[in-house]
Amino acid sequence: MEITLSKEELEVVRRNKREIEKRFNDLEGLERTLKYLKLKYLRDHRDRLRAKLGEMRKLYKETIEFEEKARKDKELMMAFRRELSEENRKLRSELEDRR
């Protein structure tokens, strides 16, 4: 198991070196330390997962909005295409009538 500490945490460890060494020398202190480290790891992991979930929710919302906009754009383009097709049909008919 690897433990990564920030500069501030490393300073705290250095200041409390004797107390930490005492904890490692007695079994109960070691168990408390391990429980603390496990809880810290679990909290950090939970926080990372929450952040990731928040980002995924945001991206999902953006995707839904994009899909809705694309659907509306498609409908608009299809309506425009129908209008152009109708106009072309009328123009062809007028050309045929003039001949």
C-alpha positions in Angstrom: 0.0 0.0 0.0 1.4 3.4 -0.9 0.6 6.5 1.0 0.9 9.9 -0.7 1.1 13.0 1.4 0.9 16.7 0.6 3.6 19.0 1.8 1.3 20.2 4.7 0.5 16.6 5.7 4.2 15.7 5.6 5.0 18.6 7.9 2.3 17.4 10.3 3.9 13.9 10.2 7.3 15.3 10.9 6.0 17.4 13.8 4.2 14.4 15.3 7.0 11.9 14.5 7.4 10.7 18.1 3.7 10.2 18.7 3.4 8.3 15.4 6.4 6.1 16.3 4.7 5.3 19.6 1.5 4.4 17.8 3.5 2.0 15.6 5.0 0.4 18.7 1.7 -0.4 20.3 -0.9 -2.5 18.6 -3.9 -0.3 19.5 -2.2 2.8 18.1 -1.4 0.9 14.9 -5.0 -0.2 14.6 -6.2 3.4 15.1 -3.7 4.6 12.5 -4.8 2.0 10.0 -8.5 2.8 10.6 -7.8 6.5 10.1 -5.9 5.9 6.9 -8.6 3.6 5.6 -11.3 6.1 6.4 -9.2 8.9 4.8 -8.7 6.8 1.7 -12.5 5.9 1.5 -13.5 9.6 2.0 -11.0 10.7 -0.7 -12.3 8.0 -3.0 -15.9 9.0 -2.3 -15.1 12.6 -3.0 -13.5 11.7 -6.3 -16.5 9.6 -7.3 -18.9 12.4 -6.4 -16.9 14.8 -8.5 -16.9 12.4 -11.4 -20.6 11.8 -11.0 -21.2 15.5 -11.1 -19.2 15.9 -14.2 -21.0 12.9 -15.8 -24.4 14.5 -15.0 -23.3 17.7 -16.5 -22.1 16.0 -19.7 -25.3 13.9 -19.9 -27.4 17.1 -19.6 -25.3 18.7 -22.3 -25.7 15.6 -24.5 -29.5 15.7 -24.0 -29.6 19.4 -24.9 -27.5 18.8 -28.0 -29.7 15.9 -29.1 -32.8 18.1 -28.6 -31.2 20.9 -30.6 -30.2 18.5 -33.4 -33.7 17.1 -33.5 -35.2 20.6 -33.8 -32.6 21.6 -36.4 -33.4 18.4 -38.4 -37.2 19.2 -38.3 -36.4 22.8 -39.4 -34.2 21.6 -42.3 -36.9 19.0 -43.4 -39.5 21.8 -43.4 -37.2 24.0 -45.4 -36.5 21.1 -47.8 -40.2 20.6 -48.3 -40.7 24.3 -49.0 -37.9 24.2 -51.5 -39.2 21.1 -53.1 -42.7 22.6 -53.4 -41.2 25.8 -54.9 -39.2 23.9 -57.4 -42.3 21.9 -58.4 -44.2 25.1 -59.0 -41.3 26.6 -61.0 -41.0 23.5 -63.2 -44.8 23.6 -63.7 -44.6 27.3 -64.8 -41.7 26.5 -67.1 -43.6 23.6 -68.7 -46.7 25.9 -69.2 -44.6 28.5 -71.0 -43.2 26.1 -73.5 
